[in-house]
Amino acid sequence: MNHTKSASFLLAVLILSWFPMITGIQSVSLTLVSNPYTIEQSGGHHRIVMEGFFTRGIPGNPVLPQKVYNVEVPYEADLKSVNLQILWEDSQEILGVYEVGPSPLIAADTFYTIQNGKNTDVYKKDALYPLNPVDVVRTYQVKNKKYVRIQFTPFQYNPVTKKLVLTSKVGVRVSWNVKYAAYTGPKALGVGYVIVTTNAVVTNSTRLNGFAAYLQSRGFTMYTVTENQYGVSTGQARAVNIRNWLQANCPVYNVKYVLLIGDPDPDDPTTGDTFGDLPMMMCWPNPGSTADQTPTDYYYADLTGNWDFDGDSMYGEFGEDAVDFGPEVYVGRIPVYGGNYAALDSILSKFINYTGANTSIMLPMALSNYQDEENAFNGCVAGWLRTDGLNLPQQVITNIANPAGFTSYVMYETAGVVGRGHDPVPVTAYGYKALITNANVINEWARDYGIVFWWAHGSQTGASRKYWLNDLNNNFTVEDGVCAAADELTWPNLLTSADTAALADTETFTFQCSCCTGHPENSGNLQYSLLKRGAVSTVGATRFSWYAQGVWTFTGIVDNASIGYVYVGNLVFGWSSGEALYNGKSMLANPWGWQGWQNLFGFNLYGDPSMYLEKPILQPPPGGEPPKVNLTRVLCPLAKYKVEKARALLEEAKSLLQQAKDGGKDISEIEPMIDEAEKLIERANRYCFANNCIPGNYAAIQAIELLKEAIEKLKQLLSC
């Protein structure tokens, strides 16, 4: 089928060539290609797995392979005018009928009708889903670069006829209007670092000047900004004024990092509440819902989005405001509550004396909900899928920790009722070392893990476990005290703000995959408590954080665990904490609507955004950029891991090649690919032996890609 379709404007990067133009229309044409795939059957549903694509979708809608491409467009492009046109497509109906299952539901209510986990608006409609194989899902700007994110869904599904259509190739044109918008570039030399604070902090802190001098010794050009620069307005107006100052000055001073020092209590102008002297911006991801208001520092990082597009003074409303989530600067924060400058100075001293984090990661994994658990949150209605942290450690360890040479320590929820259909996690689970308990977490903390990444329930001052203590109601159903006469669940503490007094004050980076542990209105929130004692950098959620029901796997979307997964991965592979968090959040797809926005708003960084896992190098060459992480230690284990993976693929390819030779197959195209891959492996090995691991890693990756292609071709040959 060949069609021409047009879709109005609502991670691979494609770099375009463009030329200065004052007005007019520009465009770029692209060809997108699907990859080899398999169709698996499990639990009565078919699941399509395509190499290089994530199998995912909008909750309750058919789960299909998807891939996004970030198309860079010129600075002069008017992103509001972006248009996508499908020029041609090679598509065909796949033989057979299929029961494509739904994408996992969020652990929350939906705004459409769900039956057996399926959105009836889609599953009862006799039409292909999605309507188009390619769509624009987002436009955004990062400093002087602009991007159009497009999503390719090679399979379309008709839930009524149960037919699949595969688009193996598709040609698209992305076009935009051009308007004059000169970008002159930064006027300052060097990389800028701005401390945004108050005159009271400048006057009363005994370590602020020392910290600024320390950052200067790392090569940053320092700027300290107070009411003298951003004005004396308070509350929401102060947040707006601070961002206005950043918008006007960060491009001029080539600012990369912003550290906010002050009270983060946000201003809700609809209630006349109290607020801090350096407030987070209160946002309304679910428009009009006070229950879902979410404070955030993302407002100070995305300086080109329009956070109040509709002008109603209710910022960050999904579907009504134009937040683009592209970070122009990387933002961290040190809260200061009630004039506690001693706590501030202690934190600053900790930053100055930082010696580098250990190459180890602790993964305490709690259980979120049982299969068909009935609780107050789901309205006592059975149907939720069992959700726990069981699968997260394996992906973190396999894809992040082991390749980078990190050790790991995993705790699971192994307590609870056994033999009544809802057993706890078995002690045979991947990487299991201990039961997740308060005592075990506190004792292990003393080992000074480089990273602690937990999955748990949360409150303002603590993280907790949950398990099925008994079946008092004797009905084989897990029920809380709201849904039954007796509460069968127990919620022991995992870690509380009070516990931090007993923690070793380690050089640990935390990701707290919980709700509310960073609640900024509460000076005792767990995220801040850990920054004061127990950690050197903390990420937590200011409000609810949402998860997908069922078995977790990384599919590149904005669930809370995936935000943690990309943050930890970015940290381990060489980004600063600010880069790791904001670039990680920006790369994720959002099929979740306002709940996705709430997750993106909610997770914020307390700490120095320029801090790496490795010890900083002081005194860079004059005028040079501040040194980044020493990639040798991080990339050498990764490169050597890739070399071993390439060698294993080489053996498989040679075995298949011999089979093809014995069968008289034409291997003239494939054999040179394997020879080239073998040369690349030898080159990668020589680089790694000399600790020149960046080119070693690159050569190994090239070899792996060649061998994967060769193996696929050989398998096709042998199947004929």
C-alpha positions in Angstrom: 0.0 0.0 0.0 1.3 3.5 -0.9 -0.4 6.4 0.8 0.2 10.1 1.4 -1.0 11.3 4.8 -0.6 14.6 6.7 -0.6 15.1 10.5 -0.6 18.5 12.1 1.8 19.3 14.9 0.1 18.3 18.0 17.0 8.0 20.9 18.4 8.7 17.6 19.4 12.3 16.6 19.2 13.3 13.0 21.4 16.3 12.2 20.2 18.4 9.2 22.0 20.9 7.0 20.3 24.2 6.9 21.2 27.8 5.8 20.3 31.2 7.2 16.9 32.4 6.1 14.7 35.2 7.3 11.3 33.9 6.3 9.8 31.0 4.4 9.3 27.2 4.8 12.0 24.6 5.3 11.8 20.9 5.5 13.7 17.6 5.7 12.8 14.2 4.3 13.5 11.0 6.2 13.2 7.3 5.5 12.4 5.2 8.6 12.9 1.5 8.5 11.6 -1.3 10.7 13.8 -4.1 12.1 13.6 -7.9 12.4 10.8 -8.9 14.8 9.3 -11.8 16.6 5.7 -12.3 17.8 5.5 -14.1 21.1 2.4 -15.5 22.8 1.9 -15.5 26.5 -1.1 -15.3 28.8 -3.6 -15.3 25.9 -2.0 -12.3 24.2 0.5 -11.7 21.4 3.4 -9.4 22.0 5.6 -8.1 19.2 9.3 -7.6 20.0 11.3 -5.7 17.4 15.1 -5.2 17.6 16.0 -1.6 18.6 12.4 -0.7 19.4 10.6 -0.4 22.7 7.3 -2.4 23.0 5.0 0.1 24.8 2.0 2.4 24.4 -0.6 4.5 26.1 -2.0 2.6 29.2 -4.9 0.4 28.1 -4.1 0.7 24.4 -2.5 -1.9 22.2 1.2 -2.4 23.2 3.3 -2.1 20.0 6.9 -1.6 19.0 7.9 2.1 18.9 11.0 4.2 18.4 11.6 7.9 18.6 13.9 10.1 16.6 15.0 13.6 17.6 15.3 15.6 14.4 17.4 18.7 14.9 16.0 21.8 13.1 17.6 25.3 12.7 17.4 27.9 15.4 15.2 30.0 13.2 12.5 27.3 13.0 9.1 28.2 14.5 8.3 25.1 16.5 4.6 26.0 16.6 4.4 25.6 12.9 5.9 22.1 12.6 4.1 19.7 10.3 4.6 16.0 9.5 3.6 14.6 6.1 3.8 10.9 5.2 5.1 10.8 1.6 5.0 7.1 1.0 4.9 3.8 2.9 5.7 0.2 2.2 3.1 -1.7 4.3 1.4 -5.0 4.2 -1.1 -7.0 6.2 0.5 -9.9 8.2 -1.1 -13.3 7.8 -3.1 -14.6 10.7 -5.2 -13.1 13.5 -3.7 -11.7 16.7 -4.7 -10.8 20.2 -2.5 -7.9 20.9 -2.7 -7.1 24.6 -2.9 -3.7 26.3 -0.1 -1.5 27.7 0.2 -1.7 31.5 -2.1 0.6 33.4 -0.9 3.3 35.7 -1.6 2.6 39.4 -4.3 5.3 39.2 -7.8 6.0 37.8 -8.1 6.6 34.1 -10.2 9.0 32.2 -11.5 6.4 29.8 -13.4 3.1 30.2 -11.3 0.1 31.0 -12.4 -3.5 30.7 -9.9 -6.3 31.4 -7.1 -3.8 31.3 -8.2 -2.5 27.8 -9.4 0.9 26.7 -12.8 0.2 25.2 -12.6 3.3 23.0 -9.8 1.7 21.1 -10.5 -2.1 21.4 -14.1 -1.8 20.2 -13.3 0.3 17.2 -13.0 -1.2 13.8 -9.9 0.8 12.7 -6.2 0.6 12.7 -4.4 1.8 15.8 -2.5 4.0 15.7 -4.0 5.9 12.8 -0.6 6.8 11.4 2.7 4.9 11.6 4.6 8.1 12.2 3.6 11.1 14.4 5.1 14.2 16.0 5.1 13.7 19.7 7.0 16.7 20.9 9.0 19.8 20.0 11.5 21.3 22.3 14.5 23.6 22.6 17.8 23.2 24.4 19.7 26.5 24.4 20.3 27.3 20.8 19.3 23.9 19.4 15.7 23.0 18.5 14.3 19.5 18.0 11.2 17.7 16.6 10.7 14.3 18.2 8.9 11.9 15.9 7.7 8.4 16.8 7.7 5.5 14.4 5.2 2.6 15.2 5.8 0.0 12.4 2.8 -2.2 13.4 -0.8 -1.0 13.3 -3.5 -3.1 14.9 -7.2 -3.5 14.3 -8.6 -4.9 17.5 -11.9 -5.9 15.9 -10.6 -7.8 12.9 -7.5 -8.7 14.9 -5.3 -8.0 11.9 -1.8 -6.5 12.0 -0.3 -4.2 9.3 3.4 -3.8 9.1 5.1 -0.7 7.7 8.6 -1.9 6.8 9.6 1.4 5.4 8.1 4.9 5.4 9.1 8.2 3.9 8.2 11.4 5.8 8.7 15.1 5.5 9.1 17.3 8.5 8.5 21.0 7.7 8.4 24.3 9.6 8.1 28.0 9.0 11.2 30.1 9.4 11.2 33.4 11.2 14.1 35.6 12.0 15.6 35.0 15.4 19.3 35.8 15.7 21.4 33.8 18.1 24.6 35.5 18.9 26.0 33.0 21.3 27.4 33.6 24.7 29.4 36.8 25.4 31.3 35.3 28.4 34.3 32.9 28.1 34.4 29.8 30.2 31.5 27.8 31.6 29.2 29.7 34.0 27.8 28.5 37.3 25.1 30.6 39.0 24.2 30.4 42.7 20.7 31.8 43.2 20.1 32.6 46.8 19.1 35.4 49.2 20.9 38.3 50.8 20.2 36.6 54.2 22.1 33.5 53.1 25.0 35.6 51.7 25.2 37.5 55.0 24.9 34.5 57.4 26.6 31.6 55.7 30.3 31.1 56.6 31.0 28.6 53.8 29.2 30.1 50.8 32.3 32.1 49.6 34.5 29.1 50.2 32.2 26.9 48.1 32.2 29.5 45.3 36.0 29.6 45.4 36.0 25.8 45.3 33.8 25.8 42.2 36.1 28.5 40.6 39.1 26.2 41.2 37.2 23.6 39.2 37.2 26.1 36.3 33.8 27.6 36.5 33.0 31.3 36.1 31.0 32.1 39.2 27.9 34.3 39.6 26.0 34.8 42.8 22.5 36.2 42.4 20.2 37.6 45.1 17.2 40.0 45.5 19.6 42.7 44.3 19.4 41.1 40.9 16.0 39.4 40.7 14.0 41.8 42.8 12.2 41.9 46.1 8.8 40.3 45.0 7.8 37.2 47.0 6.0 34.0 46.4 5.0 33.0 42.9 6.2 36.4 41.6 9.7 35.7 43.0 9.8 32.4 41.2 8.8 34.1 37.9 11.4 36.8 38.4 14.2 34.4 39.1 13.4 32.5 35.9 13.2 35.8 34.0 16.7 36.6 35.3 18.0 33.2 34.2 16.4 33.5 30.8 18.0 36.8 30.2 21.5 36.0 31.6 22.3 32.3 31.2 22.8 32.5 27.5 25.0 35.6 27.9 27.2 34.1 30.7 27.3 30.6 29.1 25.7 29.2 32.3 25.6 25.4 32.5 24.7 24.9 36.2 22.3 26.6 38.6 22.3 26.0 42.4 19.3 27.3 44.3 20.0 28.0 48.0 16.9 28.9 50.1 13.6 27.8 51.4 11.8 25.8 48.6 8.3 26.0 50.1 6.1 26.8 47.0 3.5 29.4 46.7 -0.1 28.4 45.9 -1.7 31.7 45.0 -5.1 30.2 45.1 -5.0 29.6 48.9 -3.0 32.4 50.4 -0.6 29.9 51.9 2.8 30.6 53.4 5.9 30.1 51.2 9.6 30.1 51.2 12.1 32.8 50.2 13.4 30.8 47.2 10.3 28.8 46.2 9.8 25.9 43.9 7.2 26.7 41.3 3.8 25.1 42.2 2.4 23.4 39.1 -1.0 21.9 38.1 -0.2 18.9 35.9 -3.8 17.8 36.2 -5.5 21.2 35.4 -7.8 22.4 38.1 -7.0 19.7 40.6 -5.6 20.9 43.9 -5.0 17.3 44.9 -2.4 16.9 42.2 -0.5 20.2 42.6 3.2 19.5 42.2 6.1 21.8 43.3 9.2 21.6 40.9 12.6 23.1 40.2 12.2 22.0 36.5 10.7 25.4 36.0 14.2 26.9 36.4 15.9 24.4 34.0 13.5 24.6 31.0 14.0 28.3 30.1 12.4 28.2 26.7 9.1 26.4 27.4 6.0 28.5 28.1 4.9 27.3 31.5 1.8 29.5 31.6 0.8 29.5 28.0 -2.9 30.2 28.8 -2.0 33.1 31.2 -4.1 31.9 34.1 -1.2 31.9 36.7 -1.6 28.1 37.1 1.7 26.8 35.8 2.5 23.5 34.2 -1.0 22.4 33.2 -1.0 19.4 30.9 -2.8 20.2 27.6 -3.0 23.9 28.4 0.6 25.1 28.9 3.6 24.6 26.6 6.3 23.1 28.8 9.0 21.6 26.5 11.2 19.9 29.1 14.4 20.6 27.2 16.9 21.8 29.9 18.9 24.9 29.1 20.6 24.7 32.5 21.0 21.9 35.1 19.5 22.7 38.4 20.3 21.6 42.0 19.2 22.9 45.3 20.2 23.2 49.0 17.1 23.9 51.1 17.5 26.3 54.0 14.6 26.2 56.5 14.1 28.5 59.4 17.4 30.3 59.1 19.4 27.0 59.7 22.6 28.3 58.2 24.6 25.8 60.3 23.0 23.0 58.3 23.7 24.8 55.1 27.4 25.3 55.9 27.7 21.7 56.9 26.3 20.7 53.5 28.6 23.1 51.6 31.6 21.8 53.5 30.6 18.3 52.5 30.6 19.3 48.9 34.0 21.0 49.2 35.5 18.0 50.8 33.9 15.4 48.4 36.5 12.7 47.5 34.4 10.7 45.0 31.8 7.9 45.4 32.5 4.2 45.6 31.8 1.9 42.7 28.9 0.1 44.4 25.2 0.3 44.4 22.5 -0.8 46.9 19.1 -1.7 45.7 16.4 -2.1 48.4 13.3 -3.3 46.5 9.8 -3.2 48.3 6.5 -4.5 47.0 4.0 -2.0 45.7 0.8 -4.0 45.5 -0.3 -7.7 45.3 -2.3 -9.2 42.5 -5.9 -8.2 42.9 -5.2 -6.5 46.2 -8.1 -4.5 47.5 -7.1 -1.2 49.1 -8.4 2.3 49.7 -6.3 3.7 46.9 -8.0 1.5 44.2 -11.4 1.9 45.7 -11.5 -1.7 47.0 -11.8 -3.0 43.4 -9.8 -6.1 42.4 -7.9 -6.1 39.2 -4.5 -4.5 39.8 -1.6 -6.6 38.6 1.1 -7.5 41.1 3.9 -4.9 41.1 7.1 -5.0 43.0 10.8 -4.3 42.5 11.7 -7.8 41.5 12.8 -7.1 37.9 14.5 -3.8 38.4 17.8 -5.0 40.0 18.5 -7.5 37.1 18.3 -4.7 34.5 20.3 -2.3 36.6 23.0 -4.8 37.4 23.2 -6.3 33.9 23.0 -3.1 31.9 24.6 -0.6 34.2 26.5 -1.9 37.2 28.4 -4.9 35.7 29.6 -3.2 32.5 31.0 -0.3 34.6 32.6 -2.6 37.2 30.2 -1.7 40.0 29.4 -4.2 42.8 25.8 -4.5 44.0 23.7 -5.4 47.0 20.0 -6.3 46.6 17.2 -6.5 49.2 13.8 -7.9 48.4 10.5 -8.2 50.3 10.7 -11.9 51.3 8.3 -11.6 54.3 4.6 -12.3 54.3 1.9 -15.0 54.0 3.0 -18.0 52.0 0.8 -20.6 50.2 -2.4 -18.6 49.7 -1.7 -17.3 46.2 0.3 -14.2 47.0 3.7 -15.3 48.1 6.5 -12.9 48.9 9.6 -12.5 46.6 11.6 -15.8 46.8 15.1 -15.7 48.2 16.2 -17.2 44.8 15.4 -13.9 43.1 18.2 -12.3 41.1 21.0 -10.9 43.1 19.3 -11.4 46.5 21.4 -10.7 49.5 19.0 -9.8 52.3 15.4 -9.1 53.4 14.5 -5.4 53.0 14.3 -4.1 56.5 15.0 -0.9 58.3 17.9 -2.5 60.2 19.5 -4.0 57.1 19.3 -0.7 55.2 20.9 1.3 58.1 23.6 -1.3 58.6 24.4 -1.5 54.9 24.5 2.3 54.6 27.7 2.3 56.6 29.5 0.5 53.7 29.4 3.8 51.8 27.7 2.7 48.6 28.2 5.1 45.7 24.5 4.8 44.8 21.4 3.9 46.7 18.4 3.3 44.4 15.3 2.2 46.3 11.8 1.2 45.3 9.4 1.7 48.1 6.3 3.5 49.4 6.8 7.0 50.7 5.6 9.8 52.9 7.0 13.2 53.7 9.4 11.9 56.3 9.9 8.2 55.4 10.0 5.4 53.0 8.3 2.1 53.9 7.7 -1.5 52.9 4.4 -3.3 52.7 3.6 -6.9 53.0 0.7 -9.3 53.7 0.9 -10.1 57.3 -2.0 -12.5 57.6 -5.3 -13.6 56.0 -7.5 -12.6 58.9 -10.5 -12.5 56.6 -9.7 -16.1 55.4 -10.7 -15.4 51.8 -7.3 -15.7 49.9 -7.6 -12.0 49.1 -5.2 -9.3 50.2 -7.3 -6.5 51.9 -6.6 -3.4 53.9 -8.7 -2.1 56.8 -10.8 0.1 54.5 -11.9 -2.7 52.3 -12.4 -5.4 55.0 -13.2 -5.7 58.6 -9.6 -6.5 59.4 -6.4 -4.9 58.0 -4.2 -7.6 56.7 -1.3 -5.4 55.6 1.6 -4.1 57.6 3.8 -1.1 56.6 7.2 -1.3 58.4 9.6 1.6 57.9 12.4 1.2 55.4 14.1 4.5 56.3 12.9 7.6 58.0 14.1 11.2 58.5 14.8 10.3 62.2 16.9 7.4 61.1 19.4 9.7 59.3 20.8 10.7 62.6 22.2 7.1 63.0 23.5 6.9 59.4 27.1 7.2 58.4 27.5 10.4 56.5 28.6 8.8 53.3 29.4 10.1 49.8 26.3 8.5 48.4 24.0 9.5 45.6 20.3 8.5 46.2 17.4 8.0 43.9 14.3 7.6 46.1 11.7 5.9 44.0 8.8 6.7 46.3 6.0 9.2 46.8 6.5 12.5 48.7 9.9 12.0 50.3 11.0 15.4 48.9 7.9 17.3 50.1 9.3 20.8 50.2 6.8 22.4 52.6 8.1 20.0 55.3 11.5 20.9 56.7 11.9 17.3 57.9 11.4 15.7 54.5 13.5 12.6 54.0 15.3 13.9 50.9 16.6 16.9 52.7 17.3 14.9 55.8 19.6 12.6 53.8 21.3 15.5 52.2 22.1 16.8 55.7 23.4 13.4 56.9 23.8 10.1 54.9 24.3 11.3 51.4 26.0 13.9 49.2 23.3 14.1 46.5 19.6 13.1 46.7 16.7 12.9 44.2 13.2 12.5 45.5 9.6 13.2 44.6 7.7 16.3 45.9 4.3 14.6 45.6 2.9 11.3 44.3 5.1 9.4 41.8 3.3 7.0 39.5 4.2 3.5 38.5 2.9 1.0 35.9 1.2 -2.1 37.1 2.7 -5.5 36.5 6.3 -6.7 35.8 8.6 -3.7 35.4 10.9 -3.4 32.4 12.5 -0.4 30.9 10.6 0.8 27.9 11.8 4.4 27.8 8.6 6.0 29.4 8.1 8.3 32.4 7.2 5.8 35.1 9.0 6.6 38.4 11.4 3.6 38.3 12.4 4.4 34.7 13.3 8.0 35.7 15.6 6.4 38.4 17.0 3.9 35.9 18.1 6.5 33.4 19.4 8.8 36.2 21.5 6.0 37.7 22.7 4.9 34.2 23.7 8.4 33.2 25.6 8.9 36.5 27.5 5.7 36.2 28.5 6.4 32.6 29.9 9.8 33.2 27.4 12.6 33.5 27.1 15.0 36.4 24.1 14.6 38.7 22.3 17.6 37.0 23.0 16.3 33.5 22.0 12.8 34.6 18.6 13.8 36.0 17.5 16.5 33.5 18.8 14.8 30.3 17.4 11.6 31.5 13.9 13.0 32.1 14.0 14.8 28.8 14.8 11.7 26.8 11.8 9.7 28.1 8.5 9.3 26.2 5.3 10.4 27.9 2.3 8.3 27.0 0.8 9.0 30.4 -0.6 12.5 30.0 -0.7 14.5 33.2 0.6 11.7 35.4 3.7 11.7 33.2 4.1 15.4 33.8 3.7 15.0 37.5 6.5 12.5 37.5 8.7 14.8 35.5 7.9 17.7 37.8 8.1 15.8 41.0 11.7 14.3 40.9 14.1 17.1 41.9 17.8 17.2 42.8 19.1 18.3 46.2 22.8 18.8 45.8 25.5 20.3 43.6 24.3 19.7 40.0 27.9 19.7 38.8 29.0 16.8 41.0 30.1 13.5 39.4 30.5 10.1 40.9 34.3 10.6 40.6 36.4 13.0 42.6 36.6 16.4 40.8 39.9 17.5 39.3 40.9 21.0 40.5 42.9 23.7 38.7 42.1 23.1 35.0 44.1 24.9 32.4 43.3 28.7 32.3 40.3 29.4 30.2 39.6 25.7 29.8 36.2 24.0 30.4 35.9 22.4 33.8 37.0 18.8 33.6 34.4 16.1 33.4 34.6 12.7 34.9 37.7 10.7 34.3 36.1 8.3 31.8 39.0 5.8 31.9 37.8 4.2 35.1 34.2 4.1 33.9 34.6 3.2 30.3 37.4 0.6 30.6 35.2 -1.9 32.3 32.4 -1.1 29.8 34.7 -1.4 26.8 36.2 -4.7 28.0 32.6 -6.0 28.6 31.7 -5.0 25.0 34.8 -6.8 23.7 33.8 -10.0 25.4 30.3 -9.6 24.1 31.7 -9.1 20.6 33.9 -12.2 20.9 30.9 -14.3 21.8 29.0 -13.0 18.8 32.0 -13.7 16.6 32.0 -17.3 17.7 28.3 -17.6 16.9 28.8 -15.9 13.5 31.7 -18.2 12.5 29.7 -21.3 13.5 26.7 -20.1 11.4 29.1 -19.2 8.5 30.5 -22.7 8.5 27.0 -24.1 8.3 26.2 -21.9 5.4 29.4 -22.9 3.6 28.7 -26.6 4.2 25.2 -26.0 2.8 26.5 -24.4 -0.4 25.0 -21.0 0.4 26.2 -17.7 -1.1 28.2 -16.0 1.6 30.1 -13.5 -0.5 28.3 -10.6 1.1 28.5 -11.8 4.7 32.0 -13.2 5.1 33.7 -9.7 4.6 31.4 -8.4 7.4 32.7 -11.0 9.8 36.3 -10.4 8.8 35.9 -6.7 9.4 34.3 -7.3 12.8 37.2 -9.5 13.8 39.6 -6.7 12.9 37.6 -4.3 15.0 37.6 -6.6 18.0 41.4 -6.9 17.7 41.7 -3.1 17.5 39.3 -2.7 20.5 41.4 -5.1 22.5 44.6 -3.2 21.8 43.0 0.1 22.8 41.7 -1.5 26.1 45.1 -3.0 26.9 46.6 0.5 26.6 43.7 1.9 28.8 42.6 4.0 25.8 39.1 2.9 26.4 36.9 5.5 24.6 38.1 4.3 21.1 38.2 0.8 22.4 34.5 1.0 23.4 33.6 2.5 20.0 35.4 -0.2 18.0 33.7 -2.9 20.1 30.3 -1.4 19.5 31.0 -1.3 15.7 32.0 -4.9 15.8 28.8 -5.9 17.7 26.6 -4.1 15.2 28.3 -5.8 12.2 28.1 -9.2 13.8 24.4 -8.8 14.7 23.7 -7.9 11.1 25.8 -10.8 9.8 24.1 -13.3 12.2 20.7 -12.2 11.1 21.6 -12.6 7.4 23.1 -16.0 8.1 20.0 -17.2 9.9 17.9 -16.1 7.0 20.1 -17.9 4.6 20.0 -21.1 6.6 16.2 -21.0 6.9 15.8 -21.1 3.1 
